[in-house]
Every structure is written in structure tokens, then in C-alpha cells.
Amino acid sequence: MAETNLLRVEDLKLYFKAGKGVVQAVDGVSFTMKPNEAVVVIGESGCGKSSFAKAVLRLLPRNVAEYSGKIYLNGVETMEMEDEEYRQKIRWVKMSLVPQAAMNSLNPVLRVGDQVAEPMVVHHGFKKADALNQAREMFKRVGVPVDFADRYAFELSGGMRQRVAIAMSLVTVPELIILDEPTSALDLLTQANIMNLLKRIKQEMATSFVLITHDIATSSELADRVVVMYAGQIVEVCDARRFFAGPLHPYSAKLMASVPRLRETIEPEYITGQPPSLINPPTGCRFADRCPMRFEKCSQEPPTFEKEGRLVKCWLHE
């Protein structure tokens, strides 16, 4: 049967070596996404969101202890590819990344136009002049003045740097873009402009997005589906409409309750305690020690259930 998913991830693991042991940053993650879909991955800092992005794009540091699982892009298993084949055929050709903190990801001694043009030279064999013309066209699409191509990153505002990073990820017209906290260092107005830009690009270019963020309110603007991560694992997957109306997992409910409301007098809540160590995570539900609804079984066995077409790892929904 033909593959209908753009991306299919099965039992993905990414462990890191650390001084005190092995950190299980991504531990058995599985999910799928359709073409032209925006999947938002939310969770607290340190829950494995950015490590998940690195695992999908194979941007691995040197201290990897284990990297395993299966990743299918349009039915092609990318984990079987050699590194050079993956670099030539997948990374920045089929999948690209908008990294966290655009200022740190842009080279301060190169003009931003040259940096956006470079993927066209490397992956598609464009001459530099033609690649620069392509970069300027992409600048127009993302709302950056064309003459900014001759500027350096430190000459641009935070919002303009973020738009340049988005232009760089789009210039090769990949099918999937992973955005790692693209609005975290920006003011509220600039955040709104960036999210509006992403919605327009999704519509005009039929691009799919994986948006990694801890900003639930901002993510709701773009999300078709929501993935909730906690302690290196996915605990809930649901379409955005049903999720924002009523999350099922206690952790998801606590995350939603922490968002301030404009038209309600309800005080935002917070989650007591700390996430578990990913060097030696608990054997049962990893949220059990912080969950107000836990019972004995939660600390003994890890839950894996599906309820009404939405994945919920919680014994309450057995």
C-alpha cells in the first residue's frame, strides 16, 4: 500500500553520554504527519523537544550513546542512508531546520544573502549569481527588503534575523521544515508577525511544519495537530481543535491551565515538583510523582493506550 504520510517516526531513540550516566533524551518516540500539516510539539524545557528535532534531522553531537528507530520520509527510510547520502538527498533538500536563536545560527562575517543562497549552490548546483537571485526572491516572500541581502546579521533586528533564517530553510523548497522555538527571543508583536508569515507560507507553498515550542498560546495559531512531550516521551497526540478544547493527559491539562486567559478571571496554575532525571527515569508513568490524579499502578507500569483516536499515555484512560 502506498505511503500516505509525509513523515513516519517509529520507536526513535536518542541517548547521550554524560558524566553520571546515559541521558535518555528521546526514548521510544513514534508519530506520523500528513503532507501540508502543521504539527506542534509542546512541553516543558528539558523534555526532549529539541533533541527530537536533532534526531529527525540527524544533527547529532559527538557524545551519542544510542541512535535507533525508523524514520520514513514519503515512504523512504532515511535511517538506512549513509551520512553523505543523507546530506545530499535529505537534509536541506527534503527537510530543513529553523534553529533556535537566529543570531547564533547566522555567520556574523558573511552577508545574509550569501548564507541564504548557499544551499542552492551546494545542493542544486546553482551558480552564485543565480543562487543570490533565488535568495532575493525568497527574501521578498518572507517580508525582508531585498537590499538586506547585502547586510550582515548584526545589522538586522531580531525579527528580521528570524525571517532570514526562515528564508534559508525555504530556499530549496523542502517538503518539511522543523522550527525549534522560532519566536522565543522576540517581542509579542514580532511573534505574531512570524506566526502569520508561517501560516501564509503553509498555504502558498504547501509546506509542512513541525513547530517545537513551549509557548502554547502562540502555537495554537498554526497547529493542525498537537504532540505533547514529557521526560523524553510522547504522552498525548491529538488534533488541535479537540486538544485545546480539552486535553486528556493530566500533564497536558496542567500545561493548558498554566496559560493566562484574557477574558477569564481564573488564575494560571503551575506544576509542582521537577521533571524526573533522564539518566534514571521511573519505570512507570514518568509524570506520576507530579500528578494529582496518580494511583498505585501509575508507579509500577508504563501506560500505552489510545482513546477515541487520540494517543494518551495514561492509566486513567485505560
DOVO-864753 format. One line per 5 residues: number of its first residue (from 1); their letters; for each residue x, y, z of N, C-alpha, C. Coordinates in pm, whole numbers. Example, Ala and Ser with C-alpha at 12.3 -4.5 7.8 and 13.67 -1.06 7.14 Angstrom:
% DOVO-864753
1	as	1319:-569:780:1230:-450:780:1320:-330:780; 1285:-225:708:1367:-106:714:1290:3:787
% end
This chain:
% DOVO-864753
1	maetn	85:-119:0:0:0:0:89:125:0; 53:224:-79:133:347:-90:133:424:41; 245:484:71:259:564:192:179:693:180; 91:718:277:10:840:276:65:946:370; 162:909:454:221:1004:548:343:1071:486
6	llrve	359:1198:514:483:1265:476:597:1216:564; 573:1209:694:675:1167:790:616:1061:882; 692:953:900:652:849:994:773:812:1079; 760:828:1209:868:801:1304:826:683:1390; 914:583:1403:882:464:1479:992:435:1581
11	dlkly	955:435:1708:1043:396:1818:1180:466:1810; 1177:595:1791:1301:673:1778:1364:694:1916; 1493:664:1923:1567:683:2047:1694:761:2020; 1723:855:2109:1848:931:2103:1897:948:2246; 2003:876:2281:2062:881:2414:2199:948:2405
16	fkagk	2232:1025:2508:2361:1093:2514:2444:1040:2631; 2576:1034:2610:2667:1002:2720:2689:1127:2805; 2680:1110:2935:2704:1221:3028:2795:1172:3139; 2840:1265:3221:2933:1228:3328:2876:1128:3426; 2745:1136:3454:2684:1049:3554:2610:930:3494
21	gvvqa	2612:916:3362:2542:805:3300:2495:840:3160; 2391:772:3114:2336:792:2980:2203:865:2990; 2191:979:2921:2069:1060:2923:1976:1011:2812; 1857:969:2850:1758:918:2754:1674:1036:2702; 1735:1118:2619:1673:1243:2577:1547:1221:2492
26	vdgvs	1553:1124:2401:1437:1084:2321:1425:933:2338; 1313:888:2392:1303:749:2435:1178:682:2378; 1193:622:2259:1083:546:2202:971:630:2145; 1005:737:2075:904:829:2020:852:776:1886; 720:774:1870:656:733:1745:542:829:1713
31	ftmkp	534:875:1589:420:955:1544:425:969:1393; 317:1017:1335:308:1038:1190:256:1178:1163; 283:1228:1042:223:1354:999:193:1349:850; 88:1417:810:42:1420:672:108:1534:595; 104:1529:462:152:1643:383:71:1770:414
36	neavv	140:1884:409:78:2016:434:10:2023:570; 71:1958:669:20:1960:805:118:2033:895; 66:2101:996:148:2166:1097:131:2093:1229; 237:2028:1273:237:1955:1400:316:2036:1501; 254:2066:1614:318:2144:1719:359:2050:1831
41	viges	487:2055:1869:540:1974:1978:561:2066:2098; 488:2039:2207:495:2126:2324:541:2046:2446; 584:2119:2546:630:2058:2670:725:2151:2742; 757:2118:2866:849:2199:2945:990:2196:2886; 1072:2289:2929:1213:2287:2891:1277:2159:2945
46	gcgks	1359:2096:2863:1427:1974:2906:1350:1846:2884; 1235:1855:2814:1153:1734:2795:1194:1656:2670; 1287:1707:2591:1336:1633:2476:1292:1687:2342; 1230:1805:2337:1177:1858:2211:1289:1887:2111; 1390:1961:2153:1499:1996:2062:1581:1873:2025
51	sfaka	1598:1781:2118:1669:1656:2088:1592:1575:1984; 1460:1580:1990:1377:1512:1890:1402:1572:1751; 1410:1705:1742:1439:1770:1614:1575:1727:1561; 1675:1723:1649:1810:1680:1608:1809:1535:1560; 1729:1451:1626:1722:1310:1588:1659:1294:1450
56	vlrll	1552:1368:1422:1485:1356:1293:1577:1404:1181; 1650:1512:1205:1738:1569:1102:1879:1511:1104; 1904:1419:1197:2035:1358:1214:2145:1463:1235; 2116:1560:1319:2216:1659:1359:2267:1619:1497; 2361:1525:1499:2398:1456:1622:2531:1507:1677
61	prnva	2538:1529:1809:2666:1565:1870:2756:1441:1882; 2875:1461:1933:2972:1351:1938:2946:1254:2053; 2868:1295:2152:2850:1210:2271:2726:1122:2262; 2689:1078:2141:2571:993:2125:2602:854:2178; 2513:803:2266:2526:668:2318:2440:570:2238
66	eysgk	2323:615:2194:2236:531:2111:2152:619:2021; 2143:579:1896:2058:647:1799:1994:539:1715; 1865:513:1736:1800:400:1672:1653:432:1644; 1588:341:1573:1449:358:1535:1436:367:1384; 1320:407:1338:1295:420:1194:1231:555:1165
71	iylng	1278:620:1060:1222:746:1013:1194:732:864; 1067:746:826:1028:736:686:983:873:637; 1042:918:529:1002:1043:465:945:1007:327; 813:1026:312:744:982:189:772:835:158; 774:754:262:792:610:246:936:564:234
76	vetme	1031:656:227:1173:621:217:1235:622:356; 1295:510:397:1356:503:529:1492:574:529; 1499:684:598:1620:766:595:1728:713:689; 1690:635:789:1789:586:886:1887:488:821; 1848:428:709:1936:332:641:2041:400:553
81	medee	2025:531:531:2117:602:442:2251:629:512; 2359:624:434:2488:669:484:2483:821:504; 2574:871:587:2571:1014:622:2582:1104:500; 2669:1071:406:2687:1157:289:2564:1153:199; 2506:1036:181:2383:1025:102:2269:1104:167
86	yrqki	2261:1095:300:2159:1169:374:2178:1320:356; 2304:1364:362:2332:1508:347:2293:1557:208; 2319:1475:107:2292:1517:-30:2144:1510:-68; 2073:1411:-14:1936:1385:-60:1827:1431:36; 1858:1445:164:1753:1471:263:1769:1606:332
91	rwvkm	1880:1622:405:1895:1743:486:1911:1866:398; 1823:1961:415:1814:2088:342:1770:2068:197; 1729:1946:161:1669:1921:31:1523:1882:50; 1500:1779:135:1364:1736:168:1319:1789:304; 1413:1805:395:1385:1856:530:1486:1964:565
96	slvpq	1439:2069:631:1531:2174:675:1492:2220:815; 1575:2306:872:1559:2347:1012:1567:2498:1025; 1478:2554:1107:1492:2692:1155:1536:2680:1300; 1665:2703:1329:1717:2676:1463:1676:2783:1564; 1692:2747:1690:1665:2841:1798:1772:2950:1798
101	aamns	1731:3075:1823:1823:3189:1830:1893:3213:1696; 1826:3288:1608:1877:3309:1472:2013:3378:1472; 2038:3465:1568:2166:3535:1570:2281:3437:1585; 2261:3331:1664:2366:3233:1686:2384:3140:1566; 2282:3127:1483:2289:3035:1370:2337:3102:1242
106	lnpvl	2339:3235:1239:2388:3307:1121:2534:3346:1140; 2612:3331:1035:2754:3363:1040:2772:3515:1043; 2837:3570:1145:2846:3716:1157:2938:3781:1054; 3023:3705:986:3118:3766:892:3078:3743:746; 2962:3684:723:2912:3666:587:2781:3743:570
111	rvgdq	2760:3801:452:2634:3869:424:2520:3766:426; 2405:3809:475:2295:3714:492:2246:3661:357; 2257:3741:251:2218:3693:120:2302:3575:75; 2433:3580:102:2522:3468:67:2486:3343:146; 2446:3362:272:2412:3247:355:2282:3180:309
116	vaepm	2185:3261:267:2060:3204:218:2081:3138:82; 2173:3192:2:2200:3137:-132:2280:3007:-127; 2357:2987:-22:2449:2874:-17:2383:2738:-39; 2266:2708:21:2205:2576:-4:2175:2550:-151; 2142:2654:-227:2115:2637:-370:2243:2600:-446
121	vvhhg	2357:2655:-402:2485:2623:-465:2527:2481:-430; 2514:2446:-301:2562:2316:-253:2475:2202:-302; 2342:2219:-292:2252:2106:-317:2196:2102:-459; 2186:2217:-525:2127:2218:-659:2223:2264:-768; 2347:2292:-731:2448:2325:-831:2430:2459:-898
126	fkkad	2359:2554:-835:2339:2686:-893:2472:2762:-895; 2488:2847:-996:2596:2945:-992:2562:3049:-886; 2665:3112:-831:2643:3201:-718:2546:3315:-752; 2559:3373:-870:2472:3485:-908:2326:3440:-915; 2304:3321:-973:2166:3269:-982:2112:3235:-844
131	alnqa	2199:3181:-758:2156:3148:-622:2121:3273:-544; 2195:3381:-564:2164:3508:-497:2031:3564:-545; 2002:3551:-673:1871:3594:-723:1759:3514:-659; 1782:3382:-642:1683:3298:-576:1666:3340:-430; 1777:3375:-365:1771:3419:-226:1691:3550:-214
136	remfk	1712:3641:-307:1638:3768:-303:1488:3746:-324; 1453:3651:-410:1312:3619:-430:1251:3563:-302; 1329:3481:-231:1280:3425:-105:1271:3534:2; 1362:3633:-2:1352:3746:90:1219:3818:71; 1180:3838:-55:1051:3903:-82:936:3823:-22
141	rvgvp	943:3691:-34:834:3605:13:818:3611:165; 930:3624:236:922:3624:383:919:3766:441; 914:3867:355:898:4003:405:1026:4073:445; 1139:4034:385:1267:4101:411:1301:4188:290; 1331:4317:309:1369:4401:194:1486:4339:117
146	vdfad	1478:4344:-15:1577:4277:-99:1718:4330:-74; 1731:4461:-47:1865:4516:-25:1929:4468:105; 1849:4402:192:1906:4347:315:1998:4228:285; 1992:4175:163:2079:4063:126:2227:4101:137; 2257:4230:128:2396:4275:135:2437:4314:276
151	ryafe	2350:4289:373:2382:4325:512:2433:4203:589; 2489:4232:708:2535:4127:798:2430:4106:907; 2436:3990:973:2332:3954:1069:2321:4056:1182; 2434:4112:1227:2430:4205:1340:2366:4340:1302; 2344:4363:1173:2279:4486:1129:2126:4473:1126
156	lsggm	2074:4354:1152:1931:4330:1143:1869:4319:1281; 1740:4348:1289:1666:4329:1413:1642:4180:1436; 1595:4147:1556:1568:4007:1587:1463:3946:1495; 1358:4023:1467:1254:3973:1377:1304:3951:1236; 1388:4043:1186:1443:4028:1051:1540:3911:1044
161	rqrva	1620:3891:1150:1710:3775:1151:1630:3645:1147; 1517:3643:1219:1435:3522:1217:1376:3497:1079; 1336:3604:1010:1284:3591:874:1393:3541:779; 1517:3587:799:1628:3538:717:1649:3388:740; 1641:3345:866:1657:3203:896:1546:3121:831
166	iamsl	1425:3175:829:1313:3106:762:1337:3102:611; 1386:3213:554:1418:3216:411:1523:3111:376; 1622:3095:464:1727:2996:440:1669:2853:440; 1574:2828:529:1514:2695:535:1422:2668:416; 1368:2774:356:1271:2760:247:1333:2762:107
171	vtvpe	1456:2808:94:1510:2841:-38:1519:2719:-129; 1538:2600:-73:1544:2478:-155:1406:2414:-170; 1302:2479:-119:1163:2431:-126:1152:2288:-72; 1188:2267:55:1175:2133:114:1029:2101:146; 1000:1973:165:864:1932:198:832:1951:345
176	liild	934:1949:429:915:1957:573:1016:2053:634; 967:2143:719:1054:2235:792:1031:2216:941; 1139:2197:1016:1132:2186:1160:1175:2319:1219; 1089:2378:1299:1117:2509:1360:1135:2489:1509; 1255:2518:1559:1286:2499:1700:1278:2634:1772
181	eptsa	1169:2653:1845:1146:2777:1922:1171:2901:1835; 1102:2918:1723:1134:3027:1631:1098:3166:1684; 1016:3174:1789:973:3306:1838:1014:3331:1982; 1101:3247:2038:1127:3254:2183:1195:3383:2228; 1278:3443:2143:1353:3562:2185:1295:3691:2127
186	ldllt	1170:3687:2079:1111:3801:2011:999:3862:2094; 971:3992:2072:861:4057:2140:728:4007:2084; 619:4037:2153:489:3979:2120:442:4016:1979; 463:4141:1939:419:4183:1806:497:4110:1697; 629:4096:1717:711:4025:1620:674:3877:1616
191	qanim	645:3819:1732:599:3680:1737:474:3661:1651; 378:3753:1666:254:3744:1589:282:3756:1439; 373:3845:1402:407:3860:1259:473:3735:1203; 561:3672:1281:628:3550:1236:525:3438:1220; 431:3425:1314:331:3319:1303:240:3343:1183
196	nllkr	205:3468:1156:125:3499:1037:202:3465:909; 333:3490:910:417:3456:796:417:3304:773; 430:3228:880:432:3082:867:299:3029:814; 189:3086:860:58:3043:811:44:3072:662; 95:3187:619:87:3223:476:175:3130:392
201	ikqem	294:3099:440:384:3010:368:324:2870:357; 263:2824:464:200:2692:463:91:2685:357; 18:2793:342:-91:2796:244:-37:2811:103; 59:2899:82:108:2929:-52:201:2822:-109; 285:2763:-22:387:2670:-70:356:2525:-35
206	atsfv	242:2501:31:202:2364:71:313:2297:151; 376:2374:239:485:2324:322:431:2265:451; 496:2162:501:460:2104:630:557:2154:737; 505:2174:857:586:2226:967:579:2134:1088; 695:2117:1154:698:2068:1291:746:2185:1374
211	lithd	658:2241:1455:690:2358:1536:715:2314:1679; 837:2332:1726:875:2294:1862:873:2419:1949; 797:2415:2056:779:2535:2137:728:2500:2276; 747:2591:2369:680:2580:2500:573:2688:2513; 555:2767:2407:456:2875:2407:325:2820:2350
216	iatss	237:2775:2438:114:2710:2394:22:2808:2322; 13:2929:2372:-78:3028:2313:-37:3059:2169; 93:3080:2146:140:3110:2010:123:2990:1918; 150:2870:1968:142:2751:1885:1:2723:1835; -99:2765:1910:-238:2738:1871:-275:2808:1741
221	eladr	-199:2911:1703:-227:2984:1580:-199:2900:1455; -103:2808:1467:-57:2735:1349:-97:2587:1351; -125:2533:1467:-134:2388:1485:-252:2325:1413; -224:2216:1340:-327:2123:1295:-339:2007:1392; -223:1968:1448:-219:1859:1544:-118:1893:1652
226	vvvmy	-140:1842:1773:-55:1872:1887:8:1744:1939; 139:1748:1962:213:1639:2025:269:1693:2157; 240:1624:2267:288:1666:2398:400:1572:2442; 517:1629:2473:631:1550:2519:656:1576:2667; 695:1468:2735:733:1480:2876:842:1377:2905
231	agqiv	953:1423:2958:1063:1335:3000:1107:1241:2888; 1120:1295:2767:1173:1219:2656:1074:1133:2582; 947:1136:2623:845:1052:2560:725:1136:2518; 649:1086:2420:522:1148:2383:414:1093:2475; 335:1183:2537:229:1139:2628:90:1163:2571
236	evcda	79:1250:2469:-52:1272:2407:-33:1324:2265; -118:1273:2174:-123:1322:2036:-270:1340:2002; -305:1459:1950:-445:1486:1920:-455:1600:1819; -565:1602:1742:-588:1717:1654:-608:1841:1739; -566:1954:1686:-559:2078:1765:-694:2120:1820
241	rrffa	-799:2106:1742:-931:2152:1786:-973:2081:1914; -961:1948:1915:-1001:1873:2034:-903:1891:2149; -775:1903:2117:-677:1917:2225:-698:2047:2302; -709:2159:2231:-722:2287:2301:-858:2300:2369; -957:2225:2322:-1088:2225:2389:-1085:2141:2517
246	gplhp	-1000:2037:2521:-997:1952:2639:-890:1845:2631; -767:1875:2676:-662:1773:2677:-696:1662:2775; -650:1540:2744:-686:1425:2827:-578:1389:2929; -453:1398:2892:-347:1360:2986:-335:1466:3097; -318:1424:3223:-306:1522:3332:-195:1624:3311
251	ysakl	-83:1582:3251:25:1677:3223:-18:1780:3120; -87:1734:3015:-137:1827:2913:-235:1926:2973; -323:1875:3062:-421:1962:3127:-353:2067:3212; -244:2029:3280:-171:2124:3363:-101:2230:3276; -48:2187:3162:14:2283:3070:-88:2386:3023
256	masvp	-207:2339:2985:-311:2430:2939:-357:2523:3051; -361:2471:3173:-405:2553:3287:-302:2659:3324; -178:2646:3275:-75:2745:3306:-79:2866:3214; -164:2860:3110:-172:2970:3013:-266:3078:3066; -221:3203:3078:-311:3311:3124:-426:3333:3026
261	rlret	-544:3363:3078:-664:3384:2996:-697:3533:2990; -734:3579:2870:-764:3721:2853:-901:3757:2908; -999:3668:2891:-1138:3703:2924:-1193:3622:3041; -1103:3561:3120:-1147:3485:3235:-1067:3529:3357; -1125:3512:3473:-1059:3552:3597:-986:3435:3663
266	iepey	-978:3321:3595:-912:3204:3652:-762:3229:3661; -706:3204:3779:-563:3221:3797:-486:3109:3726; -377:3142:3658:-295:3036:3596:-242:2940:3703; -236:2813:3668:-183:2712:3760:-37:2683:3727; 26:2606:3813:163:2562:3788:175:2416:3829
271	itgqp	279:2350:3777:300:2209:3807:404:2199:3917; 367:2135:4026:460:2120:4138:571:2021:4104; 683:2031:4175:790:1935:4158:876:1962:4035; 961:1866:4005:1056:1876:3894:1041:1755:3803; 1071:1770:3674:1072:1652:3585:1174:1550:3634
276	pslin	1151:1421:3606:1245:1319:3652:1377:1325:3578; 1481:1269:3638:1610:1258:3572:1599:1166:3452; 1652:1209:3338:1652:1125:3219:1769:1028:3217; 1853:1032:3319:1959:932:3334:1902:805:3396; 1810:822:3491:1748:707:3555:1598:734:3571
281	pptgc	1521:733:3460:1378:767:3467:1299:659:3539; 1182:696:3594:1098:598:3664:1047:489:3571; 1015:374:3630:971:259:3550:826:272:3505; 743:338:3583:603:354:3546:580:479:3464; 469:545:3486:442:673:3420:543:776:3469
286	rfadr	607:845:3378:713:939:3417:658:1066:3482; 529:1087:3469:467:1206:3530:406:1173:3666; 412:1047:3708:337:1002:3826:369:1082:3951; 496:1111:3977:533:1180:4102:477:1322:4110; 441:1382:3997:390:1519:3996:239:1525:3969
291	cpmrf	180:1407:3946:40:1403:3901:-56:1404:4019; -153:1495:4022:-250:1499:4132:-352:1384:4126; -356:1310:4014:-455:1204:3996:-391:1065:3997; -268:1055:4043:-198:927:4039:-259:827:4137; -240:697:4104:-274:590:4197:-166:484:4186
296	ekcsq	-179:376:4259:-68:282:4278:-11:230:4148; -95:196:4054:-50:135:3928:40:229:3847; 21:360:3864:95:458:3784:247:446:3804; 290:408:3924:432:399:3953:490:262:3920; 406:169:3877:450:32:3855:467:-4:3709
301	epptf	376:40:3623:379:2:3483:367:125:3393; 443:129:3282:427:241:3188:301:225:3105; 213:325:3102:87:314:3026:109:336:2876; 34:264:2794:32:286:2649:-110:259:2601; -187:364:2584:-326:348:2543:-365:448:2436
306	ekegr	-472:418:2366:-531:510:2270:-678:524:2302; -728:647:2304:-867:671:2339:-932:759:2233; -1035:710:2170:-1113:787:2073:-1026:846:1962; -930:765:1911:-847:811:1802:-735:905:1841; -714:925:1970:-605:1012:2014:-518:936:2114
311	lvkcw	-388:942:2094:-295:871:2180:-287:942:2315; -310:867:2421:-298:920:2556:-230:815:2642; -110:845:2688:-38:751:2773:-74:779:2918; -183:723:2963:-229:747:3100:-323:634:3143; -302:580:3263:-386:471:3313:-530:517:3338
316	lhe	-553:647:3349:-690:697:3369:-777:667:3249; -714:646:3132:-791:626:3008:-774:483:2957; -757:392:3049:-745:251:3012:-872:202:2946
% end
